[in-house]
Amino acid sequence: MATVLLVIHLMVATALVGVVLLQKSEGGALGIGGGGGGGGFLTGRGTANLLTRATAGLAAAFFATSISLTLLANRTAPQGSVFDTKPASTTGTPAAPGETPKPQEGRGGILDKLQPSTPVPLDR
């Protein structure tokens, strides 16, 4: 279901981009908007009205498929939060105040190689 809806969403988005690009520019913000010259590919009020309606319809379909995909993803996602799970304890007991925690050994990570072999005093 989600795959079919996603394919429809992508087709609507592609069609929406195409219809927007076909429309005649009215602003001429950068001077490239098709404001000059007499004949164009799609000119006339009827075509502009058709493209405006097509844009509105495709935009409505885009929003509808977006909301549908969001609701579908929300419904199929596992409920709960990451904060609901209990974190795995690494050492079992917390270190006493002023005591540096002993690093775990034998994990084979780069941090094992970076740990000093003797504790470094803090008051140098």
C-alpha positions as CSV (number, residue, x, y, z in Angstrom):
1,M,0.0,0.0,0.0
2,A,2.7,2.4,1.0
3,T,4.7,1.6,-2.2
4,V,1.8,2.3,-4.4
5,L,1.0,5.6,-2.6
6,L,4.7,6.6,-2.9
7,V,4.8,5.9,-6.6
8,I,1.6,8.0,-7.1
9,H,3.1,10.8,-5.0
10,L,6.3,10.8,-7.1
11,M,4.3,10.9,-10.3
12,V,2.1,13.8,-9.0
13,A,5.3,15.7,-7.9
14,T,6.9,15.2,-11.4
15,A,3.7,16.3,-13.1
16,L,3.4,19.4,-10.8
17,V,7.0,20.5,-11.7
18,G,6.3,20.0,-15.4
19,V,3.0,22.0,-15.3
20,V,4.7,24.9,-13.3
21,L,7.5,25.0,-15.8
22,L,5.1,25.2,-18.7
23,Q,3.4,28.3,-17.3
24,K,4.2,31.7,-18.7
25,S,6.2,33.9,-16.4
26,E,4.4,37.1,-15.4
27,G,7.0,38.8,-13.3
28,G,10.1,38.9,-15.4
29,A,12.3,39.0,-12.3
30,L,15.5,38.1,-14.1
31,G,14.4,39.1,-17.5
32,I,14.2,35.5,-18.8
33,G,10.5,34.8,-18.2
34,G,9.1,34.6,-21.7
35,G,7.8,38.1,-21.6
36,G,9.3,39.0,-24.9
37,G,8.4,37.8,-28.3
38,G,5.0,37.3,-29.7
39,G,4.4,33.6,-30.4
40,G,5.0,30.9,-27.8
41,F,4.4,27.3,-27.4
42,L,1.4,27.6,-25.1
43,T,-0.1,31.0,-25.4
44,G,-3.6,32.4,-24.9
45,R,-6.0,32.8,-22.1
46,G,-7.5,29.3,-22.5
47,T,-4.2,27.6,-22.0
48,A,-3.2,29.7,-19.1
49,N,-6.6,28.9,-17.4
50,L,-6.1,25.2,-18.1
51,L,-2.5,25.2,-16.7
52,T,-3.7,27.1,-13.6
53,R,-6.4,24.6,-12.9
54,A,-4.0,21.7,-13.6
55,T,-1.6,23.2,-11.1
56,A,-4.3,23.6,-8.5
57,G,-5.4,20.0,-8.9
58,L,-1.9,18.6,-8.9
59,A,-1.1,20.7,-5.8
60,A,-4.2,19.3,-4.0
61,A,-3.2,15.8,-5.0
62,F,0.3,16.4,-3.8
63,F,-0.9,17.5,-0.4
64,A,-3.3,14.6,-0.1
65,T,-0.7,12.0,-0.9
66,S,1.7,13.7,1.5
67,I,-0.7,13.6,4.3
68,S,-1.7,10.0,3.4
69,L,1.9,8.9,3.5
70,T,2.4,10.6,6.8
71,L,-0.6,8.9,8.4
72,L,0.4,5.5,6.9
73,A,3.9,5.8,8.3
74,N,2.6,6.9,11.7
75,R,0.2,4.0,11.8
76,T,2.8,1.3,10.9
77,A,5.6,2.7,13.1
78,P,6.3,1.1,16.4
79,Q,4.7,3.1,19.3
80,G,6.7,4.3,22.2
81,S,9.8,6.4,22.8
82,V,13.5,5.8,23.1
83,F,13.3,7.1,26.6
84,D,10.9,4.3,27.6
85,T,13.6,1.6,27.3
86,K,16.0,1.0,30.1
87,P,19.6,1.8,29.1
88,A,22.1,-1.1,29.3
89,S,24.5,-0.8,32.2
90,T,28.1,-1.1,31.2
91,T,29.8,-1.6,34.6
92,G,27.0,-2.5,36.9
93,T,27.9,-0.1,39.7
94,P,28.6,3.6,39.5
95,A,32.0,5.0,40.5
96,A,32.4,6.5,43.9
97,P,32.9,10.3,44.1
98,G,36.5,11.2,43.3
99,E,37.2,7.8,41.9
100,T,37.9,7.4,38.1
101,P,35.8,4.7,36.6
102,K,37.8,1.7,35.3
103,P,37.5,1.3,31.5
104,Q,36.3,-2.0,30.2
105,E,38.9,-4.1,28.7
106,G,38.9,-6.6,25.9
107,R,36.4,-4.8,23.6
108,G,39.1,-4.2,21.0
109,G,38.2,-0.7,20.1
110,I,40.4,2.3,19.5
111,L,39.5,3.8,22.9
112,D,41.1,0.8,24.6
113,K,44.4,1.7,23.0
114,L,44.1,5.4,23.9
115,Q,43.5,4.8,27.7
116,P,46.6,5.5,29.8
117,S,48.0,2.4,31.6
118,T,48.4,4.4,34.9
119,P,46.1,7.0,36.2
120,V,47.3,10.5,35.6
121,P,47.1,12.8,38.7
122,L,44.9,15.9,38.2
123,D,47.1,18.3,40.3
124,R,50.2,18.7,38.1
